[in-house]
Amino acid sequence: MDDTPHSSELERALARPDAEQMCRNLDVYAKHRGEGERRPEAYWHAFEAIHLAYHDDCETAFAYVMLGAARSDDASFLASLACGPLEDVLRDPSDALLDRIVREARKSARFRWLLSHPFKTAIARRAWDAISEFRVYGPHQEPPSDGMPPRDQAHSQPLK
């Protein structure tokens, strides 16, 4: 984990040495996620990198969520990151990572919207207890796509 102080989780994600590759993976994922088995084989690496990141390193999975939230206004795409990598991270986050998630939730309306997606039964009880006050919607409500807050323009990087 990078111990350098960062003003936001997006800044931390952008400071990663693999941030450019992660952004390329997100671009591919956003463009081809609905294609299923029709997806060209050349793009499977990007999907695997995003979906399996949690198994290798929850910091990487969380960075994918933060980069995606900053790069896209596609609510369906962001919901897939919230129900995928973010939910994975919340299954058993370290205390330090959970503290960072709570700090980000205090600062970012868009991140609070993302936190409203993971299912209570899919995440650690202590994670649910930490994030429940920040969830925009109740535990049995799916956030509507038209309720997604805009991204912070100071840090936004549109998908290609």
N, C-alpha and C positions, 0 to 999 in steps of 0.2 A: 504494500500500500504506500502511496505517496504521502509523506508527512508534511509536505510543503503547505503552508496556509493558503487557502483559496477562498475567494469571496462567495463562490457558489459551487454547486456540484457540476454545473455546466463548465465552469472554468477549470475544475479539476479534470473533467473528462477531456476537454480540449488540450490540456497539458500532457496527456498521455502520449508516449512515443508512437502508439499505434492508432491515434485518433483519425488520421486520414483514411487508413484502411477500414476502420470501423464505419466511417461516414460512407465510404464506397459500398460496404456491405448493406448499410441501411438504405441507400439509394436503390440497390438491386432488390432488396426485400420489399420496399414500398412499391416498386414498379411491377414486380412479378408475383406478389404473395397470393393473388387470387387464381393463379394458373394451375395450381396443384401438380398433377403428374404431367401436364403439358409444359411445365416450366423447363426451359432448356437446361440440360445437364451442367453446363458451364456455370450456372448460377446457384447450384446446390450448396457450394462452399459457403456462400454468404448466409444462407438460411441456417446451415449447421452452426456457423460461427455465432449467430445470434441466439438460436434456441439451445445450444449446448454450453453457452458461456457460463451459466450458473454452475454447471458441474465442474468446470475448471477453475473458475474464479468469480465469486459473486461481485467483486468490484468491477469486472468487465461487463457483467450483465447489467449492473446499475448504470454504468457509463453509457451503454447502448440506449437505455431508457432516456437518460438526460440528453444525449445527442439527438435522438429521434424527436423528443419534445421540442427541441430548439429548431429543428430543421423542417418540420412539417405542420401543416394545418389540416391534414386529413384525419378526422376524428376516428374513423374506422381503423386506420393504420396505427394511430396512437393507442387505441383501445387494445389492439393486438399486442402491443408492447407492454401495456399495463397488465393484461391478463396472462402474459407469457413471462418475459424476463423479470418484470417488477414483482409479480406474484411469486416467482421462484426465489427472488432475493428475500422476500418477506417470510419465506418458510422457516428460516432459521438464521436471521441476521446476527452478526456480532453486535455486542452492545454499542461499540463505536459507530458501526454503520447505521444502526437504528437511531442513534443520536443525530447523525448527519441527515437521515431521512426526515426526522422530526424538524430539524432546523430548516431544511429546504421547504417543508410543508408550511412552515410559518411565513416564508417569504414569497411563495409562488402559488398563485391561484390555479395555474395550469397543472402544477404538480399535485395540488389537492384534488383536482378533477381526475388525474391519473390514479391517485390513491383510492378513489371511489370505485374502481373496477375490481380489484382482487376480491375473491370470495372469502368470507370469514373462515370457512372450514378448510381453506387451502393454505392458510398462513399460521404462523406460530401465535399462540394466545397472547404472548407479551408484545408481539408486533401489532396484533389487532388492538390491544389496549393502548398502545402508543399512537396509533394512527387514527383510531375511530373518531376522535374529536375533530380531525381535519377533513374527514370524508365529507364531500359536498352532499352526498345522497345517502340514504339509509342502507342498512346491511343487506336488504333484499331488493334494492332498486338498482337498475342499470342506468348509468348516467346517459342522458340524451346527447346525441352528437351536436345538436344546436346549442347546448349549454357549455361547450368547451370554451374556456377563456382564451384570449389571444396570447400568442407567445411574446416574450419580452423582446422587443425589437432591437435592443442594444446588443443582444447575443444571438439573434436569429441567423440561421444559415439555411436558406431554402434548398430543398432537394432539387437535384438536377433533373 
